[in-house]
Amino acid sequence: MEYLVRFLVGGIAVSLFAVIGDVLRPKSFAGLFGAAPSIAIATLALTVAKEGNAYAATETRSTILGAVALCLYSIVVCQLLKRYRLNALLASAVSMVVWLIAALGFARLILG
């Protein structure tokens, strides 16, 4: 039964975000509304139903911290590609260090 609920909630969320993404312009921006946000919302809904609000709040804080670390990673990759003209593989590899430091630093700072 849990798998059926996961399938339905996930499918509905993915479909709604796909519609939002299809309506938005430019199409490159629409990719932001792909699978990741919809899966996160579906997982959050299932976590609230199964584990309760307090547990879901902790998981949501972790998700937000991961998103901020990913944003920093993305900024560093863009800067390395544009400003220093590094190739994509090297820029991504170097930026992973930034992501790791940011993610672990945020976790330590905020979550203890």
Helices and strands as residue ranges (DSSP letters): H 2-23, H 27-30, G 31-33, H 35-51, H 53-82, H 88-106, I 107-111
